[in-house]
Amino acid sequence: MNQLVISRFRGLFRWGFVSLGLFLGGAPGALCNSVTAGQSLSVNIGAIAKLSVVQPSVTLLHAGATFANFTGAVTVQYKVRTTPSGSSTLLVKAASDFSPANGPSIANSDLTYTCSGATLGTACSGSQTVSTTTQTNVVTVGGGACTGSGCTGADPNSVSISLTLTDSPTFQTGSYSTSLMFSISAL
């Protein structure tokens, strides 16, 4: 009987080593894995532009002689990237005529502006008339231009716009308002 127990013990012991060996021998392959893969990336970086108006609102002020013009200023900041043969244009237009009626009128060319101090591109030249139907030029930027590190100009770029509103004795007294809409495009 002792011989039988020892024989069985040896058999179990032998199968235990075989099982342990299979487990340990197969474990590194079963528990570890290493995979390497590659991925090609491509990107198409095109022309782009962005703008912001510094002042949330502007009140035109009257100073000087009777019926002298009302004046005010707006600063527009912009960032731009143009293609080598492209360009960018910053434009302005009135959203609507002055309201209420019987006062200054965009349709009568009562609101004009000049541009100065463009840190990138060329500011408008001379006096420009604001329109409700046509966008008028503020800044033009040529091809191959950019804003930011490694580019010419400031970051962001900016331009000053001086507004002039005619003061006519035919205007009724009161408070009048309109909105200017600035837009920028880049090619």
C-alpha positions, 0 to 999 in steps of 0.5 A: 500500500505504501508503494501504491501511495508513493507511486500515485504521489510520484505520478501526481508530482510528475504531472504537477511539474509538467503542468507547471512547466507548460504554464511557465513556458507558455506564460511569457508569450501569453502574457506579453505582446508587442505591436508596432504600427505606423500611420501617415498624416497629412494636413492642408493648411489654407488661408484664414483670417479672424477679427475683433473690434476692441470697443464694444460700442462707440459714442460719436462726440461733438466738439468745437463750432456749431454744426461741427462734425461728430467724431469717434474712433474704432480699433479693429484687431485682426489675424491673417494667413494668406497663400503666396499668391493670395490676399486678405481684405478687411471690410466694413458696412452699416447693418442699417441706416440710422434709427430713428428717421429724420436724423443722420442718414447713411443713404445720404453719405453722412457717415465717413471714415479714414484708416490709419496705423495698420500694423500689417497690410495697407490701410484705406486711403483718403475718406471712405463713405459707409454704405448699407449696401456695399462693403468698403475697404479698411485694410488690404493684406498681400500674399504670403502674409501671416500674423504671429511668431515668425511673421512681420507685424504685431500679434494681433495686427490692428488698424484705427478707424476714425469716424466722422458724422455730418451734423446738419441743422436739418436733423431733428434732435434725439439719439440715433444709432446704427451698427457697423459690420466688419468682415475679413476674408483671406485667400 
